[in-house]
């Protein structure tokens, strides 16, 4: 029940004190590796950061802890309570994860549920909150994946969930038709591989020079939210990187 959940409003050393003049961002998945970096970067650039996750966010000014398995309706109630009457300027969903599972794999069932919950459910929550609590001209960012731009027989859960997120992005592209605030935009980021400790451990022989860093992604997200006119609504931005070069965010049509 919502009444049993922890809603913590605390000032982090990453963020200055709250001011009505500050821009406001809601970060879903704020307790993960990328989410923490997003909270850190936005806070350092004078955003009031509101972060939510099942893992307690630590780099945001306002932290919301979800109990595992909490229904989407209850999540939305908590988020709206935390946001209050003053709207947010951007919503960034970097929740997700990764799970394997081909058709013969008995783990495919549990992994499918896990991927749908972490990617599709959170994106549905983000879209609903955007419809009621985001300012006109705001930006909604959802978590896609480069792999889902093509077949993923090696992982039905991952590809299916991320393709569904891409469909949400396409469906929300027209703000008026989708019931989103006037002038708002919806996009997705679609990493190939991000440079995280977990990925380095799982792929020790990989060429990490082609992996986008968390700083590169977080800084780009902040730049987009600061200036939504820099992105095209309905596009999936595939993150590419060549050795020795900065990451490139290539806009592609989901379907």
N, C-alpha and C positions, 0 to 999 in steps of 0.2 A: 504493500500500500504506500501511497505517496507520503503519508504521515510518518512512516517508519524510515524514510530515506534521509540521508544526510545532505543538507544544502548548506554549504559553507561559503560565507562571503569573507574573504580575507585578502589583505593587501600583500602582494609578493614583492620581494626586493628587486624583481625584474621590472616592476611597473611603478610609475609615479602615482600619487594619490588621485582618486577619481575626480574628474571635473566634467561638468556638463558640456564644456567646450570640446572635450575629447571625442574622437571618433570611437565607435564601439564595434567590436567584432565578436561573434559567437564561433567557437572552435569545437567541433565534435571530434572525438578521438584524441582529445588533448593530452591524454596520459600515455600515448604511444611515443615511439622514437621521433617520428616526424611531427606529431602533434606538440610535443614538448618544444621542439625547435621553432615551430610556427608561433607558439605562445611567447617564446623568448624574443623572436624577431619583432613581432607586432608590438609587444610591450615596450621594447627599446625604441620603437618609432612612434611612441606617444598615442597608442591605441589603448582604450580600456578593454581588456581581454576577459571574456567569459568563457571558461572551458568546461567541457563535460566528458565523462568517460566512466567505464567501470573500474579503471585504474585511476586513483586520485590524481588529477592534474596538479603539477607543481610549478609551472612557469607562467601562470595566469593570475590576474588580480582577483578574479571571482571564480571559485571552484565548485563544480556540481558533481557529486558522486552518484552514479547509477548502480543500483544493485543488479547483479547478473540476472538476466531473464526478465527484467522489468518491461512491461508492455509498452508499446509505442505511445498509447494514449497517456500513460502515466509519465513517460519521458517528456512528452510535450507539455504536460501540466507543470512539471518541475522547471522546464526551460522558460516557459512564459512567466512563471513566478520570479525566476532569477532576473530575467530581462526587465520586467516591470513595464511601466507606461512609456518609457523612452525607447524608441526603436533602435535596432542595430543597423549599422551601415553595410555590414557584410556578414555572410555565414560561410565558414570554411569547414567542410567535412573531410577529415583525413583518417576517419576510422576505416577499418578493413582487415587486412591480414592476408594470409596465404594458406591454401590447403590443396593437397593433391587428391587424385581419385579418378581412375578410368572406369569404364563401364563394368569390368569384371571385379573391381575392387569392392569388397564388402564395406570398407570405410567410406565409400562414396556417399552413403546416405547421411551419416552424421556430419561429414565434411560439407555436404551441400547445405544443410541447415545452418551450419556455422558461418559459411560464406554469405548466405542470403541475409542472415541476421546482421552480420557486421558491415556489409556493404549496401544491400538494398533497403533493409529496414531503416538504417541510420540516414540514408539519403531521402527516404520518404518522410522521416521526421524533419530533416533539414528543410525540405520543400514546404512542408506545412508551416513550420515556424517562419519561413520566409514570407509566406502568404499573409501572415498576421502581425509579424513583429519586425519586418525589415523595411527600411526607408525606401522611398521612391528613388530609382536610379542606383540601387544597391547591387551587390554581386553575390551570387550563390555559386560555390565551388564544390563539386562532388568528386568522389574517388574512383576513377576508372582505371584501366590498365591497357598497356600497349598490346599485350598478348590477346586480349579480347577483340582486337580488330580483325582477327583471323581465327580459324578453328583451333580448339584446344582439346583434342582427344586425350592428351596426357593428363588433363585436369578438367573434368566436367564441372566441378563446383566453382573453381576460380573463374573459368571462362564464362560460365553461365551468369554468375552473380555480377561480374564486371560488365558483361554485355547488357544486362538489365539496367545497370547504372547509366550506360551510354544511351539507352533508350529513354530514360528519365530526362537526361540532358536535352535530347532532341525534342521531347514532348514539352519541356518547359522553356524552350527557346523563345517562343512568342509570349511575352509576359502577360499581355492582355488576355489572350486565349487561355492561358494556364491559370489565371486568377492570381498572378503575382503582382507586386507593386509596379506602378507605371514606370517604364524606363529601366526596369531591372534586367539583369542578364544572368544566364546560367551557363556554366562551362564545366568541363571535367579536366583533371590532370590524369595523364596515362603514362606512368613510369615504365621503363623497361626493367631496370634494376636500380635500386637506391643503395648508396654506400652506407650501410649500417653494420654494427658489430655482428648482428645475427646473420646477415647475408655473407659477410666475410668468413664467418665460421662454417656456414653451410656450403660455401663455394670457395674453398681455399686455393684452388688452382686458377680461378677466374682472373681475367684482366680487369682490375678495378678502375683502371684509367678511363673506362667507358661508362662508369657508373656516376650518375648525378649525385652530388652531395646534398645532405639535408639543408645546408645553408643556401645552396643554389635554389632549391625548391621553395623554401620558406621565404626567401627574399623576393622571388618572383611573385609568389602569392600576395605578399604585402604590396608590391608595386601594382598588381592588378586591382586589388581592393582599393588602393589609394586613387587609382585612375581606371575605373571600369571601361572607359571608352577605348582602352588599349586592347580589349579582347572582343571577339565576336560571339554573340550568344548562340548556343546550340552546338558549339564545336568541342571536340575532344582534343586536348593539347598533348600530343605524344612527346615525351621527354627523351631527347636523343643527345648523345655526347660522344665526341671523338677524342682520342688521347691528346692531352695537352690543350684542349679547347674548353670553353665554357659550355655548359649545357644549353641546348636549344629546345624551345617549346614550339613544336610544329602543329598548327591547327589542322585537324582532319575531321571530315564529316563522318559521324558514327556509322551510317548505313548508306 
